[in-house]
Amino acid sequence: MIYLLVNEAPKWFVVGIWLTVNIVLFVKTYLYYRDAEEYYYLHELVGSSLCWARGSAQCLNFNVMLILFPVCRKLISAIRGCCMCCPRTIRSQLDKNITYHKYIAYMICLMTFIHVSAHIFNFERLAEAKKLKGFDVRNQLSLLPSSPNGTWINPIRSTDPEPIKEVLKTVAGITGLILTFSLIIIISSSTEIIRRSYFELFWFTHHIFVVFFICFGVHGIQMIIRQQTNLEQHPPKTCIKDLKTCPSPEFEGTQPTSWKWLIVPVIFYLVERLLRLISGLQRVVITRVVNHQSRVFELQMQKKGFYASPGQYILIQCPSVSRLEWHPFTLTSAPSDDYFSVHIRRVGDWTNAIAKLCHVDEGEFQDAWKMPRIYVDGPFGTATDDVFAYDSAVLVGCGIGITPFASVLKSVWHKVCNNKNSGLLQTVDLFWVCPNTNAFEWFKDLLVNLERESRNKNFANFLRYNIYLTRGWDANQARNIIMHDDYSDYDAVTGLHQKTFYGRPQWDQVFKDLAVSHKGQKVGVFFCGPKSLSTKLHKLCNRHTNIEENTKFYYNKENF
């Protein structure tokens, strides 16, 4: 199990710290409200549900404070840039920002359930205390007058109260109801099927977090959680035996603290949004539009002051299509290019609308004034920023998922040819799993050029390609391809010296071979593609890591 330390230990170390903080906050708050003298009478009124409510509230404060940080893209990119000298295991945690965002959201859901359930019990017991007769302590405490000197402790003033109606009479009850419904909407619309099939619905409902944060900040403003203030004149543990012989206990509301937890993350988020707004509104010029096969087109653009590292991504908005939608696209240009580019596959309404506005199907590039106005936000860092931090890099892309590696390959090759490879990188292995031959068209030219230059410069073993065609041929095509391969040094489909493989890769064997060829090396595996294959590659990286031989596979997945 020691091999799990390479890919799993850093993540679970971070998660472990986060869980520990949550547990400590909950237990510490629970015990405080159970044992503190100033809350003795309130504890007598409602029992241990007070402790559960306050413990969960403290955990909610902590997690709501954290929830915004993982989605601050510029902040994460800035941290990544400042931490280039840090170990790769630390930097790799930045690539799990969305995973951590989800974990925090799950914890908010759990603590909300506990908090709401506890307060349901609280109001049930407060209402019950008002109905008690005789000299019951709970009833006596509930009869304390509601006066300016703050002697009351039970917020329910009705003589025959209904708990639900009493809850809705309070600010905490109304905001709590809004908070709960907002959370249900946000979480339910964040499921994978809705994100993929109805992205606009996901995007709009997710921004209900603004309502959530406002209600969260004012939730405790009414201060219905009361603490005793005259403990010296009225020691509760002594006076509870006979309330009439002691001075009346006096209470005041507990000051709300939730808003204090929100100040820092909200400031960071607002600054982030302001910077992204300024950056996004800068003029972008479309300099070239290239139509490729397999329903892919390329946009080449220029923007003043724009610079990106290999494999980074941008967000694109087109007001003519939608003034609210921003879509992520990986940059396929290298830092050395005098433009930046993205390859877009037409798979939905938004991408088809962009293609139409850019006159993709007309075959000729239109004048700049005929191009739609677009805004570009970014670039933002990804896992591929660390490609030079490993002895060897293994790049795995599926279909259009090859796009992040176009920029990486260009940049790697530029640095190698110009002796600027200041990192450890010795070899690059590219694995491209393609569904059909049309998908090769736009990317194969880059591979052909890189292969030709590597052979001319005697770097033939630096870049190695492994291309797999999974479908898109019939028996006659297969027969012709085999005959061509027998008499040619070049592949019939790609034009590369490296022959194309037909069918899906046998990944376990692939990793066995990589473990042998990269023995004693630190290998960075970078993947962009479907979740199912990502899970498989992640497991293979763990399985084929050999600590004794110092062969380590570090798994990195592209996240947007």
Secondary structure, DSSP 8 states (H G I E B T S, - for coil): -TTHHHHTHHHHHHHHHHHHHHHHHHHHHHHHHHH-GGGHHHHHHHTTHHHHHHHHHHHHHHHHHHTTGGG-HHHHHHHHHHTTTS-HHHHGGGGGHHHHHHHHHHHHHHHHHHHHHHHHHHHHHHHHHHH--TT-HHHHHHTS---TT---------SS--HHHHHTTSHHHHHHHHHHHHHHHHHHTTSHHHHHH-HHHHHHHHTTHHHHHHHHHHTTTT--SEEES-TTTS-HHHHTT-GGGS----EEE----HHHHHHHHHHHHHHHHHHHHHHHTS-EEEEEEEEETTTEEEEEEEETT----TT-EEEEE-TTT-SS--EEEEB-S-TTSSSEEEEEE--SHHHHHHHHHTTGGGSS---GGGS---EEEEEE--GGGGGGGSSEEEEEEEGGGGHHHHHHHHHHHHHHHTT---SS--EEEEEEEESSGGGGHHHHHHHHHHHHHHHHTT-TTTEEEEEEE-S---HHHHHHHHHHHHH-SS-TTT--SS--EES---HHHHHHHHHHHTTT-EEEEEEES-HHHHHHHHHHHHHT-BTTTTBEEEEEE---
